[in-house]
Amino acid sequence: MEVVAAARAQGDDQGDGPVRVGRLGRDRREQSGVVDAGSARLYEALRSSRQGMAVAKVERGICQGCRITLPVSVLQKARSGAVIVQCSSCERILYVS
């Protein structure tokens, strides 16, 4: 489901979509070895409970998963990238680009 959503987000609704979905699935399996087991379990649990959306982007200090304004301390932790930071409202894993 997540792989299909990623392919659609990249504009692959038709044509080479099945090829891209296969490629994304393979890439996901390869990268899964890089992530520690606890983080992978957290991600999978969130993915199951949040309709496939375990991660939320932070834009202008707002969680794009639930649209709440995040405390400065949470933003600083998320920006540092040192630890996995979750939104206090929707619990999704936050990332800042």
N, C-alpha and C positions, 0 to 999 in steps of 0.2 A: 504494500500500500504506500509506504513512504517513498519507495523507489519510483512508483508510478507518479506520485505527486511531484517528485523532483523532475521527472521527465516532462511532465505537463508544464511545470513552471519555466522550463527552458524552451517551451514552444513546440514540444514533440507530441502533439495530439494525434498525428497521423504520419504516414511515410515511414521514416526510419525510427519511429517510436519504439517498436518492439526490440529493435537492435540496441537502442540507447538504454531501455529498461534492463536488458540483459547485462549491458556493460556497467550500469550503475549498481546492479545487484552484485556483480563480481567485485567491483571496487569496494563496496560496503563490506563484503566478506574479508577482503584483503586487509582493510583498515581495522577490522574488529580485533585483530591480534595486538594492535598498538594500544588499545584502551584497557585500563585495568578492570578487573572483574566487577568490583563494586560500582564503578561508574557505568559500566555496561548494563548492570542490573537496574540501576536507577533510571537510565535512559529507556530501557525496555518497559519498565513499570509505568513511567510517565507516558510513553507512547501508547500504551494500552488504555490508560485512563483519560487521556486527552485527545481522543479521536485522531491519533497518529501524529500529533504535533507536540513533541517533547521539548522542543527548543524554541525560544522566543528572542527575537532581536530587540535591542534597546535603542530607541531613537528619541533624542531630545529628553532623556531621562525618564522615558515612559516605556513600560513593558508592552510590546506589541501583541502579546498573547492575551492579556486581560485589560490593557489600557489604563493601568494605574501608574501614578507617579511614584517612582522608586526613591527611597531614602538615599541621601548622598553616600552613606557608608556602604550600601549595597552596590551603588554605581562604581565606587572606587575599587571594591573587591572584584567586580565583574571586569573592569578595565584592566586590572593587574594580570588576569589570566592565570594566577597562581593556583587557584582552587575553583572547583565547580560552585557556581553561585546560582541559587534558585530564587525565583520571585516569591515574595512572602504571601501573595494572594493566590496566584494560579499554580504555583510550585514548578513551573517550567524552568528549564535550565536557561540562563540568560547568556547572551553573547552580544558584544559590542564591536561594531566594525569601524 
